[in-house]
């Protein structure tokens, strides 16, 4: 007797392409529940800058793993994997359909593939502290150059500004515990993953990104950042190194002189991030089903295309 695989929809794509709206509409069509796959939306208090679904949107269908982590916590891919799989299995056990939604590539990998995360090095954190001291003395750019020299593949998937992850990657390389190659992992068994990559014309996407940044500012992003500062959080919190937060913290710290310059920096950084997200998704060739949204196409029509692709 064969066991029927458990269907899991995945709505992936670059930032600002409309993933959350599509996932919400799909969930209402198939009685699904949405599981977050965005590393910043996991954190509490980061509602506007992360473009987290609004309370009104979340009230229409169940949403999971949004705003569940404190800003001072250091989130890992291994921890996300555990949380996501437990949530997905719970949804399936209740007879509903999970819809994974987000654009964080490493998190998506951890769900799709049977990835085994190596244990912490047995040196008690000594080498990590040494690397952290080196970063303080030499700067993040220097640390990224070190990683690029010893482990170019890891450097390709880590943003140069994310010094914390750069340090972890150097440490993993030195201890021989870097994350497995996807070809060596294999797809996670027992699930019917239906992965959809949402795309659109690049010029249109970039215009949507620019307009969304302006909308986030209009919706109170600066007040959100002021509130975070008043709560005692600063740019050293891992989540606040994210695009949309680090630029405005730099503005408040006087590192970016004008507000308009901070806004333009967010637009530029977000466009570059979207490009990297699309490059990442191309690695799923043979597994991913691309859906290119056409101008003036309704969300319902996009969901029809997703459902008809089965």
Secondary structure, DSSP 8 states (H G I E B T S, - for coil): -----EEEEEEEESTTSSHHHHHHHHHHHHTEEEEE--TTTTBTT--TTTT---HHHHHHS-EESSS-B-TTS---HHHHHHHHHHHHHHHHHTT-EEEEE---HHHHHHHHB--------TTTTHHHHHHHHHHHHH-HHHHHHHHHHH-HHHHHHS-TT-HHHHHHHHHHHHTT-----HHHH-B-TTEEEEEEEEE--HHHHHHHHHHHHHHHHHTTHHHHHHHHHHTT--TTSGGGGSTTTHHHHHHHTTSS--HHHHHHHHHHHHHHHHHHHHHHHGGGTTTEEEEE--TT--HHHHHHHHHHT-
